[in-house]
Amino acid sequence: MKATIEREGCIACGLCTELCPEVFRMADDGLAEVYTDPVPAEAEDTAREAEESCPVSVIKVE
């Protein structure tokens, strides 16, 4: 499973990093980024929750 973020649309709310810190973190520029690829099996559910919860729908988990 792979997670991606369309960073140009990110509003830096930090919700994804709160829900799934195993996959998402805030980068030095203040925007969220994916830092674990592929998504670990134990984080798949929370990665999908982050995708569904993103207020601007820029996260994709496939």
N, C-alpha and C positions, 0 to 999 in steps of 0.2 A: 504494500500500500504506500502511496506517495501523497504528500501534502504540498500544496503550493499556495502562495499568496501573491495577488496582483498588488504589489507594494504601492504603485502610484495611486491606488484608490483607498489605501489604508488611512484611517483617521486616528490611529494610535490610541485607541481606547484601552488596550491591554487585556480585553476580555479573553482572547485566545490564550494568552500567557497564563492567565489565572486558571482557566479550565484545563489546559494541557501543557504544563511547563516542560514535559518530556520532549515536546516537539517544537514549540513556539517560544520565542524570546523577543525582547525589545532590542533592536540593534542600536548602535551608537548614534544613528541619525534620528532615533526616536520612533521609528516605525517597526512594526512586527516583522519577524523573519522566521523562516523554517530553518532549524539548525540540525535536525535529525532526519536522515533519509537513508533507508526507508523508515516509515513509521513503525516503531516496535509493536509487536503483537499485543502487548499489554496496554498500549496507549491508543489502540484503534478506536475504541468507543469514545474516549474523551476527545480525540482528534475530530471525530465526526460531530460531536457535540459543539466543538469550537466552530466548525464549518457552519452548522445550523444556527448558531447563536451570533455569528458575526453581523453587526448591524448594517454593514455596507456590502455584504456578500462577496468579499474578495478572496475568501479561503475556499480551496477545492481539495477534497480528499478522495482519491481514486485508488 
